[in-house]
Amino acid sequence: MHSQGRTKAVITFWTSSLRPSKRSAMTPLHTRNREPGLTQLDVEDKKDGIAYFESGPADAQVTVVFFHGYGLSSESFYDQVKFLRKEFPQVRALLVDVRGHGLSDQVPIDQYTVDGAAEDVLKIVAHRAQSGKLLLVGHSLGGMVVQSFIRCAPQDVYDRIDGVLLISSAMQAFAHGGLASFLRSGVARWLFNSAQRLPGKVNRIRWNVARVVAPAFAALLTGFPQMERLQFHVDMILDTPVTAFAGFFDDLVHHDEFLSALRLKKLRGVIMVGSMDIVTPFWQSEIIQKHWPKAELHVVERAGHMVILEEPQEVSAALGGLLRDVVAED
């Protein structure tokens, strides 16, 4: 049933992409006037080239900080921001585009690192959320950036963290297993080297190839994609420069966050993973829980790696559960 759904979604995408009227009508990103995508933002700005977005009161006593995944952007959390506006209007959402992603500036290719991304978010938090409790939400690569953020945070910032939600993420290096193990292959290394030498040419080739490959890839990462959300996922992938993809290459192969466990284990939180996730399989979440026994492990049945788009209500429910405890103590 799910394989049939994937096939149908991909064929529909390919068919619509061939029609001239559809080629110019792909899901617009960063417009703020339609969903899928962020809407009704109170703040949209940049600091030192890093784009950030806010929804909710500037004087909120609780701020939820969102960290998005590899090849995505803050747009991917639009469902959760909408949930906060409705259910927790007193809470502020602060979203940060990882360097080289979304509306953030690109950096030299050797500066695309997990720790570098965490430093960016720490600077935005110091700039925009200087007081009050913090709840951290990270998806995929963003989950590892969350862990780096926790490990590197000054003590006064760490003391304000009152909950963590890690979604489809890892503590062990991403390339250790699952589909992400492709990063250790010779083909991946060749693509990385080519992107370093000829980023412009590689980006043009990538665009043409990705219009065909990306929908199949996106569908492979999801349990049962809706057409509109599949398109949205593809467009975020296409919106990300090839240098950003290549830049994080080495970190995704080697970087782990076991040292963050010293601080993570003192915090409450939830680990979420889709039962059909082939990028960060269930055992990656088990490893996180082994080092973070205080966290609840929640498996979302029949969901893939993009659980935030596939089953947003499950993610929002977990976020709401954590927030109710945080707000109640405020």
C-alpha positions in Angstrom: 0.0 0.0 0.0 2.7 2.5 1.0 5.0 1.6 -2.0 2.0 2.2 -4.3 1.5 5.6 -2.6 5.1 6.5 -3.2 5.0 5.4 -6.8 1.8 7.3 -7.5 3.2 10.5 -5.9 6.4 10.4 -7.8 4.7 9.8 -11.2 2.2 12.6 -10.5 5.1 14.9 -9.7 7.0 14.0 -12.9 3.9 14.3 -15.0 3.0 17.8 -13.6 6.7 18.9 -13.9 6.6 18.3 -17.7 3.7 20.7 -18.2 4.9 24.3 -18.8 2.1 25.7 -16.6 3.3 23.6 -13.7 7.0 24.1 -14.2 6.6 27.8 -13.2 4.1 27.0 -10.4 6.2 25.0 -8.0 5.7 25.5 -4.3 7.0 29.1 -3.6 9.3 29.2 -0.6 9.9 32.2 1.8 6.7 34.0 0.7 5.0 34.2 4.1 1.6 34.1 2.5 0.8 30.5 2.0 1.3 27.0 3.4 3.2 24.8 3.2 5.6 27.3 4.6 6.0 29.8 7.4 3.3 32.4 7.7 2.3 35.2 10.2 5.8 35.8 11.4 6.4 38.6 13.9 10.1 38.9 13.1 12.2 38.0 10.0 15.8 39.2 10.1 19.5 38.3 9.8 22.5 38.5 12.1 26.0 38.0 10.7 24.5 36.3 7.7 22.3 33.9 9.6 18.5 34.2 9.0 16.1 33.9 11.9 12.4 34.1 12.3 10.0 34.6 15.2 6.4 34.0 15.9 4.9 35.0 19.3 5.5 37.7 21.9 8.9 39.2 22.2 8.6 39.2 26.0 7.7 35.5 26.2 8.9 33.6 29.3 9.4 30.4 27.2 11.0 30.2 23.7 11.0 27.2 21.5 14.1 27.1 19.3 13.8 25.1 16.1 16.8 23.4 14.3 16.0 22.1 10.8 17.5 19.2 8.9 20.1 18.8 6.1 18.9 20.3 2.8 15.8 21.8 4.4 15.1 25.2 6.1 13.0 26.7 8.9 10.0 26.4 6.6 9.9 22.7 7.4 8.5 23.4 10.9 5.5 25.4 9.7 3.1 22.9 11.2 4.6 23.2 14.6 4.7 27.0 14.5 1.0 27.1 13.5 0.3 24.7 16.5 2.1 27.1 18.9 0.2 30.1 17.7 -3.0 28.3 18.3 -2.4 26.3 21.5 0.4 28.3 23.2 0.1 31.9 22.1 2.2 33.0 25.1 5.2 31.0 23.8 7.6 32.4 21.3 9.0 30.3 18.4 12.5 31.1 17.3 13.7 29.4 14.1 17.2 29.6 12.6 18.2 28.7 9.0 21.4 26.7 9.3 24.4 28.3 7.5 24.1 27.9 3.7 20.4 26.8 4.0 17.2 28.7 3.5 17.8 32.5 3.6 21.1 32.3 5.5 24.3 33.2 3.7 26.8 30.7 2.4 30.2 30.3 4.0 33.5 28.8 2.8 33.1 25.1 2.2 35.3 24.1 5.2 33.1 26.0 7.6 30.0 23.9 7.1 30.2 22.0 10.4 27.8 20.8 13.1 29.6 22.8 15.7 29.7 25.9 13.5 25.9 25.7 13.0 25.4 25.3 16.8 27.6 28.5 17.3 25.3 30.3 14.9 22.2 29.4 16.9 23.9 30.3 20.2 24.6 33.8 18.8 20.9 34.2 17.7 19.7 33.0 21.1 22.1 35.5 22.8 20.7 38.2 20.5 17.0 37.4 20.6 16.3 35.2 23.6 18.4 36.6 26.4 16.1 35.5 29.2 13.4 32.9 29.9 13.2 29.2 29.5 14.3 27.4 26.3 12.9 24.3 24.7 15.0 22.9 21.8 13.5 21.0 18.8 15.8 19.4 16.2 15.1 17.3 13.2 17.7 15.1 11.5 20.9 17.1 11.2 19.2 19.7 13.3 19.0 17.1 16.1 22.7 16.8 16.1 23.1 20.5 16.0 20.9 20.7 19.1 23.2 18.3 20.9 26.2 20.4 19.9 24.3 23.5 21.1 23.7 21.8 24.5 27.4 20.7 24.8 28.8 24.1 23.8 26.3 26.4 25.6 27.6 28.7 28.3 26.4 27.6 31.7 23.8 30.4 32.0 22.2 29.4 28.7 22.4 25.7 29.5 20.6 26.4 32.9 17.7 27.8 30.9 17.1 24.7 28.8 14.0 23.0 30.1 13.2 20.4 27.5 14.5 18.8 24.3 12.7 17.1 21.4 15.0 15.2 19.0 13.3 13.9 15.8 14.7 11.4 13.3 18.2 12.2 14.6 21.4 10.5 15.8 24.2 10.7 18.3 26.5 8.3 16.4 27.8 9.6 13.1 25.0 9.7 10.5 27.1 7.7 8.0 27.5 4.8 10.3 24.3 3.1 9.0 21.1 3.4 7.1 20.7 5.3 3.9 23.1 7.9 5.2 25.9 5.3 4.9 26.0 6.4 1.2 28.1 9.3 2.4 31.0 6.9 3.0 30.9 5.7 -0.6 33.3 6.5 -3.5 30.5 8.1 -5.4 29.7 10.5 -2.6 33.4 11.4 -2.3 33.6 12.1 -6.0 30.5 14.3 -5.8 32.0 16.1 -2.8 35.3 16.7 -4.6 33.6 17.9 -7.8 31.4 20.3 -5.8 34.6 21.8 -4.3 36.3 22.3 -7.7 33.4 23.3 -9.8 30.5 24.4 -7.6 28.7 26.4 -10.4 28.8 23.7 -12.9 27.9 21.0 -10.4 24.9 23.1 -9.2 23.5 23.4 -12.7 23.9 19.7 -13.3 22.4 19.0 -9.9 19.3 21.1 -10.6 18.5 19.3 -13.9 19.1 15.9 -12.3 17.3 16.7 -9.1 14.1 17.6 -10.9 13.9 13.9 -11.8 15.7 12.3 -8.9 14.6 14.5 -5.9 10.9 13.5 -5.9 11.8 9.8 -5.9 14.4 10.4 -3.2 11.9 12.5 -1.1 9.2 9.8 -1.5 11.7 7.2 -0.4 12.3 9.1 2.8 8.6 9.3 3.7 6.0 6.7 4.7 3.1 7.9 2.6 3.7 11.4 1.2 0.9 13.8 0.3 1.5 15.4 -3.1 1.7 19.0 -1.8 4.1 18.1 1.0 6.2 16.0 -1.3 6.5 19.0 -3.6 7.4 21.2 -0.6 10.1 18.8 0.5 11.6 18.6 -3.0 11.6 22.4 -3.4 13.5 22.8 -0.1 16.1 20.3 -1.4 16.4 22.3 -4.7 16.6 25.6 -2.8 19.8 24.4 -1.0 23.1 25.3 -2.8 25.3 22.4 -3.7 28.1 23.9 -1.6 26.1 23.5 1.5 25.4 19.9 0.7 29.0 19.3 0.1 30.2 21.4 2.9 28.6 19.3 5.6 29.9 16.1 4.0 32.8 15.4 6.2 30.9 16.2 9.4 28.1 13.9 8.5 30.6 11.1 7.9 32.6 11.5 11.1 30.9 13.8 13.6 29.3 12.2 16.7 27.8 13.8 19.8 28.5 11.3 22.6 30.2 14.1 24.6 26.9 15.9 24.7 25.4 13.1 26.8 27.1 14.5 29.9 24.7 17.5 29.8 21.8 15.9 27.8 21.2 13.2 30.4 20.2 15.9 33.0 17.4 17.3 30.8 13.9 15.9 30.1 12.7 15.3 26.6 11.4 13.1 23.9 13.1 11.1 21.1 10.9 10.6 18.0 11.6 8.4 15.0 9.5 7.0 12.2 9.1 3.2 12.1 10.0 3.4 8.3 13.0 5.8 8.7 15.8 4.5 6.5 18.1 7.5 7.0 18.3 7.5 10.8 16.9 4.1 11.6 15.3 3.1 14.9 18.6 1.9 16.3 20.1 5.4 16.0 17.3 6.6 18.4 18.0 3.6 20.7 21.6 4.8 21.0 20.5 8.3 21.9 18.2 6.9 24.6 20.9 4.6 26.0 22.9 7.8 26.7 19.9 9.8 27.6 17.7 7.4 29.7 15.6 10.3 31.1 14.1 10.8 27.6 10.9 9.1 26.3 11.3 7.2 23.1 8.3 7.5 20.8 8.1 5.6 17.5 5.7 7.0 14.9 4.2 4.0 13.1 4.4 4.0 9.2 6.3 7.3 9.1 9.7 7.8 7.4 12.5 10.3 7.9 10.3 13.3 7.2 8.0 12.7 10.1 7.6 16.4 10.7 5.8 16.7 7.3 4.2 13.2 7.3 2.7 13.1 10.8 2.9 16.7 12.1 0.2 16.2 14.6 2.3 13.6 16.4 5.3 16.0 16.5 3.1 18.8 17.8 1.6 16.5 20.4 5.0 15.6 21.8 6.0 19.3 21.7 2.8 20.2 23.5 3.4 17.6 26.2 6.8 19.1 26.9 5.5 22.6 26.8 2.7 22.0 29.2 5.2 21.0 31.9 7.5 24.0 31.1 4.6 26.5 31.1 3.1 25.0 34.3 6.3 25.6 36.2 6.7 29.1 34.9 
